[in-house]
Amino acid sequence: MKKILWFLCALLLAYATAAAEASPAVEVRDDLGKYFRGYTGTMVIYDQAGDRYVVYNEPQSRKRLSPCSTFKIYNSLIGLETGVLAAEDEQTLVKWDGTRHSIESWNHDQTLASATRNSVVWYYQKLAARIGEQRMQEHLDAIGYGNRDISGGLTTFWLRSSLRISAMEQVEMLRRLYSGELPFAPRNVAVVRKNITLSADGKTPFMGKTGSGFENGRWLLGWFVGCVERDGNRYIFAVNIEAPDGASGGAARRIAEAVLKDFAILP
């Protein structure tokens, strides 16, 4: 009996050791706080080649927040996957209904590419309505997106409403997307990847999407998520910031770019 117990203990120890060795390393970098002055925020960077994470403000990195317009990445993919959108951009045209918006770039007809680039909310609300509640829920369940909760309304659930996701989960979603682990056709992934590409000089493709939470005249939440490919490696990142005002996607992007340049990930 003692031999059996010793064997079982040794087996459990071996499994625990193997699991620990298989887990990616996590480096906590509190010194990155200098980039976040005036905000409560976090940044997660996943180094794919090194299979390691760099994290600033680890507790915040696991806090689920509204994805805001970063959800446009997956709204686009689901639209393409369901056939609501065509892969050819000219066939994704949606006519502007004439409603004036404070953001001038929204006030004309949009294709998927322009709607992604200009973060056009009305386009994606129409897209979500065409996808429908059942198909939207099925796809969020299939990919395991955040809390998967679309109860806040089919055209608003990602806009400071019911859908929530953490920075760590954003990075994991993008890692799985770029690794081909999500149930989306490669052709559709290529379309969305192209639409969120911010710069590609042939050496360092830089992809990203902002998201901003606006309420009562104040910017309360900012996101920037994306990926940098450099020297055969892939760096996937997510930044979010919160504040009584001034926490926008643009501010989150500026923080992300400063850190990525400091780490020599961006040139």
Buried (B, 14 or more C-beta within 10 A) or exposed (E): EEEEEEEEEEEEEEEEEEEEEEEEEEEEBEEBEEBBEEBEBBBBBBBBEEEEBBBBBBEBBBBBBBBBBBBBBBBBBBBBBBEBBBEEBEEBEBEBEEEEEEEEEBBEEBBBBBBBBBBBBBBBBBBBEEBEBEBBBBBBEBBEBBEBBBEBBBBBBBBBBBBBBBBBBBBBBBBBBBEEEBEBEEEBBEBBBEBBBBEEEEEBBBBBBBBBBBEEEEBBBBBBBBBBBBEEEBBBBBBBBBBEEBBBBEBBBBBBBBBBEEBEBBE
